[in-house]
Amino acid sequence: MRSRDLLAFATIDAAQSCGLDARTGSITPGKDADIILLRADDLTVFPVTDPAATIVSAGHPGLVGGRVVKRDGILVDVDLPALRTRLLASRNRIAAAAGIPLDGTWRPRPEAE
């Protein structure tokens, strides 16, 4: 699957499969749209050779439902220390429930042949 195919799958194809293509899924006048803006000179994506691949691999929405959630690469109105604490607690709970040590020694079991 090419990056352009994945981008179409995640936008217009997803909207069509949900019956929402008249309302969203493409940048068309009158439709709802969240836009991803990437700086082509940012070191995380530079040099941009394939724009679709760059969007698919490095794109992060700055708008959700028309509301700005990210500005200058930083989440807006998010308590990052509290979020990190919640994420670590979630990871620790899931690892403990699965019996997975967090010291780097865990390895997946080989698949049964």
Rosetta constraint file for C-alpha pairs under 8 A:
AtomPair CA 1 CA 5 HARMONIC 6.26 0.50
AtomPair CA 1 CA 6 HARMONIC 6.88 0.50
AtomPair CA 2 CA 6 HARMONIC 6.42 0.50
AtomPair CA 3 CA 7 HARMONIC 6.15 0.50
AtomPair CA 3 CA 52 HARMONIC 5.72 0.50
AtomPair CA 3 CA 53 HARMONIC 4.89 0.50
AtomPair CA 3 CA 56 HARMONIC 6.54 0.50
AtomPair CA 4 CA 8 HARMONIC 6.27 0.50
AtomPair CA 4 CA 52 HARMONIC 5.33 0.50
AtomPair CA 4 CA 53 HARMONIC 6.94 0.50
AtomPair CA 5 CA 9 HARMONIC 6.05 0.50
AtomPair CA 6 CA 10 HARMONIC 6.15 0.50
AtomPair CA 6 CA 56 HARMONIC 7.38 0.50
AtomPair CA 7 CA 11 HARMONIC 6.27 0.50
AtomPair CA 7 CA 52 HARMONIC 6.77 0.50
AtomPair CA 7 CA 55 HARMONIC 7.91 0.50
AtomPair CA 7 CA 56 HARMONIC 6.36 0.50
AtomPair CA 8 CA 12 HARMONIC 5.62 0.50
AtomPair CA 8 CA 13 HARMONIC 6.00 0.50
AtomPair CA 9 CA 13 HARMONIC 4.73 0.50
AtomPair CA 9 CA 14 HARMONIC 5.90 0.50
AtomPair CA 10 CA 14 HARMONIC 5.43 0.50
AtomPair CA 11 CA 15 HARMONIC 6.22 0.50
AtomPair CA 11 CA 25 HARMONIC 4.71 0.50
AtomPair CA 11 CA 26 HARMONIC 6.70 0.50
AtomPair CA 12 CA 16 HARMONIC 6.11 0.50
AtomPair CA 12 CA 21 HARMONIC 6.65 0.50
AtomPair CA 12 CA 24 HARMONIC 7.57 0.50
AtomPair CA 12 CA 25 HARMONIC 4.10 0.50
AtomPair CA 12 CA 26 HARMONIC 5.75 0.50
AtomPair CA 13 CA 17 HARMONIC 6.11 0.50
AtomPair CA 13 CA 25 HARMONIC 7.38 0.50
AtomPair CA 14 CA 18 HARMONIC 6.30 0.50
AtomPair CA 14 CA 25 HARMONIC 7.13 0.50
AtomPair CA 15 CA 19 HARMONIC 6.15 0.50
AtomPair CA 15 CA 20 HARMONIC 4.80 0.50
AtomPair CA 15 CA 21 HARMONIC 4.71 0.50
AtomPair CA 15 CA 24 HARMONIC 6.25 0.50
AtomPair CA 15 CA 25 HARMONIC 5.02 0.50
AtomPair CA 16 CA 20 HARMONIC 5.73 0.50
AtomPair CA 16 CA 21 HARMONIC 4.71 0.50
AtomPair CA 16 CA 25 HARMONIC 7.60 0.50
AtomPair CA 20 CA 24 HARMONIC 5.97 0.50
AtomPair CA 20 CA 25 HARMONIC 7.51 0.50
AtomPair CA 21 CA 25 HARMONIC 5.68 0.50
AtomPair CA 21 CA 26 HARMONIC 7.82 0.50
AtomPair CA 22 CA 31 HARMONIC 7.33 0.50
AtomPair CA 23 CA 30 HARMONIC 7.75 0.50
AtomPair CA 23 CA 31 HARMONIC 4.94 0.50
AtomPair CA 23 CA 32 HARMONIC 6.10 0.50
AtomPair CA 24 CA 31 HARMONIC 5.24 0.50
AtomPair CA 24 CA 32 HARMONIC 5.13 0.50
AtomPair CA 24 CA 33 HARMONIC 6.22 0.50
AtomPair CA 25 CA 32 HARMONIC 7.98 0.50
AtomPair CA 25 CA 33 HARMONIC 7.21 0.50
AtomPair CA 26 CA 31 HARMONIC 7.48 0.50
AtomPair CA 26 CA 33 HARMONIC 7.07 0.50
AtomPair CA 27 CA 31 HARMONIC 6.92 0.50
AtomPair CA 27 CA 32 HARMONIC 7.91 0.50
AtomPair CA 27 CA 33 HARMONIC 6.15 0.50
AtomPair CA 32 CA 65 HARMONIC 7.92 0.50
AtomPair CA 33 CA 65 HARMONIC 7.75 0.50
AtomPair CA 33 CA 66 HARMONIC 7.52 0.50
AtomPair CA 34 CA 61 HARMONIC 7.21 0.50
AtomPair CA 34 CA 62 HARMONIC 7.87 0.50
AtomPair CA 34 CA 63 HARMONIC 5.45 0.50
AtomPair CA 34 CA 64 HARMONIC 5.92 0.50
AtomPair CA 34 CA 65 HARMONIC 6.63 0.50
AtomPair CA 34 CA 66 HARMONIC 6.38 0.50
AtomPair CA 35 CA 61 HARMONIC 6.67 0.50
AtomPair CA 35 CA 62 HARMONIC 7.06 0.50
AtomPair CA 35 CA 63 HARMONIC 6.36 0.50
AtomPair CA 36 CA 55 HARMONIC 7.87 0.50
AtomPair CA 36 CA 59 HARMONIC 6.49 0.50
AtomPair CA 36 CA 60 HARMONIC 6.48 0.50
AtomPair CA 36 CA 61 HARMONIC 4.99 0.50
AtomPair CA 36 CA 62 HARMONIC 6.05 0.50
AtomPair CA 36 CA 63 HARMONIC 7.40 0.50
AtomPair CA 37 CA 59 HARMONIC 7.77 0.50
AtomPair CA 37 CA 61 HARMONIC 7.73 0.50
AtomPair CA 37 CA 62 HARMONIC 7.39 0.50
AtomPair CA 38 CA 42 HARMONIC 8.00 0.50
AtomPair CA 38 CA 55 HARMONIC 7.72 0.50
AtomPair CA 38 CA 59 HARMONIC 6.87 0.50
AtomPair CA 39 CA 45 HARMONIC 7.92 0.50
AtomPair CA 40 CA 45 HARMONIC 6.47 0.50
AtomPair CA 40 CA 46 HARMONIC 6.02 0.50
AtomPair CA 40 CA 47 HARMONIC 7.06 0.50
AtomPair CA 40 CA 48 HARMONIC 6.16 0.50
AtomPair CA 41 CA 45 HARMONIC 7.26 0.50
AtomPair CA 41 CA 46 HARMONIC 5.49 0.50
AtomPair CA 41 CA 47 HARMONIC 7.07 0.50
AtomPair CA 42 CA 46 HARMONIC 5.73 0.50
AtomPair CA 43 CA 47 HARMONIC 7.82 0.50
AtomPair CA 44 CA 58 HARMONIC 7.69 0.50
AtomPair CA 45 CA 54 HARMONIC 6.56 0.50
AtomPair CA 45 CA 58 HARMONIC 6.95 0.50
AtomPair CA 48 CA 54 HARMONIC 6.68 0.50
AtomPair CA 50 CA 54 HARMONIC 6.23 0.50
AtomPair CA 51 CA 55 HARMONIC 6.23 0.50
AtomPair CA 52 CA 56 HARMONIC 6.16 0.50
AtomPair CA 53 CA 57 HARMONIC 5.90 0.50
AtomPair CA 54 CA 58 HARMONIC 5.51 0.50
AtomPair CA 54 CA 59 HARMONIC 6.80 0.50
AtomPair CA 55 CA 59 HARMONIC 4.43 0.50
AtomPair CA 61 CA 69 HARMONIC 7.76 0.50
AtomPair CA 61 CA 70 HARMONIC 7.27 0.50
AtomPair CA 62 CA 68 HARMONIC 5.77 0.50
AtomPair CA 62 CA 69 HARMONIC 5.28 0.50
AtomPair CA 62 CA 70 HARMONIC 4.36 0.50
AtomPair CA 62 CA 71 HARMONIC 6.58 0.50
AtomPair CA 63 CA 67 HARMONIC 5.26 0.50
AtomPair CA 63 CA 68 HARMONIC 4.50 0.50
AtomPair CA 63 CA 69 HARMONIC 5.46 0.50
AtomPair CA 63 CA 70 HARMONIC 6.88 0.50
AtomPair CA 64 CA 68 HARMONIC 6.62 0.50
AtomPair CA 64 CA 69 HARMONIC 6.63 0.50
AtomPair CA 68 CA 76 HARMONIC 7.34 0.50
AtomPair CA 69 CA 75 HARMONIC 5.73 0.50
AtomPair CA 69 CA 76 HARMONIC 5.07 0.50
AtomPair CA 69 CA 77 HARMONIC 7.48 0.50
AtomPair CA 70 CA 74 HARMONIC 5.32 0.50
AtomPair CA 70 CA 75 HARMONIC 4.25 0.50
AtomPair CA 70 CA 76 HARMONIC 5.19 0.50
AtomPair CA 71 CA 75 HARMONIC 6.41 0.50
AtomPair CA 71 CA 76 HARMONIC 6.53 0.50
AtomPair CA 78 CA 83 HARMONIC 7.77 0.50
AtomPair CA 79 CA 83 HARMONIC 6.17 0.50
AtomPair CA 80 CA 84 HARMONIC 5.98 0.50
AtomPair CA 81 CA 85 HARMONIC 6.24 0.50
AtomPair CA 82 CA 86 HARMONIC 6.27 0.50
AtomPair CA 83 CA 87 HARMONIC 6.12 0.50
AtomPair CA 84 CA 88 HARMONIC 6.12 0.50
AtomPair CA 85 CA 89 HARMONIC 6.21 0.50
AtomPair CA 86 CA 90 HARMONIC 6.11 0.50
AtomPair CA 87 CA 91 HARMONIC 6.11 0.50
AtomPair CA 88 CA 92 HARMONIC 6.04 0.50
AtomPair CA 89 CA 93 HARMONIC 6.08 0.50
AtomPair CA 90 CA 94 HARMONIC 6.17 0.50
AtomPair CA 91 CA 95 HARMONIC 6.01 0.50
AtomPair CA 92 CA 96 HARMONIC 5.98 0.50
AtomPair CA 93 CA 97 HARMONIC 6.14 0.50
AtomPair CA 94 CA 98 HARMONIC 6.17 0.50
AtomPair CA 95 CA 99 HARMONIC 5.93 0.50
AtomPair CA 95 CA 100 HARMONIC 4.88 0.50
AtomPair CA 95 CA 101 HARMONIC 6.83 0.50
AtomPair CA 95 CA 102 HARMONIC 7.35 0.50
AtomPair CA 96 CA 100 HARMONIC 6.08 0.50
AtomPair CA 96 CA 101 HARMONIC 7.41 0.50
AtomPair CA 100 CA 106 HARMONIC 6.32 0.50
AtomPair CA 101 CA 105 HARMONIC 6.84 0.50
AtomPair CA 101 CA 106 HARMONIC 6.06 0.50
AtomPair CA 102 CA 106 HARMONIC 7.45 0.50
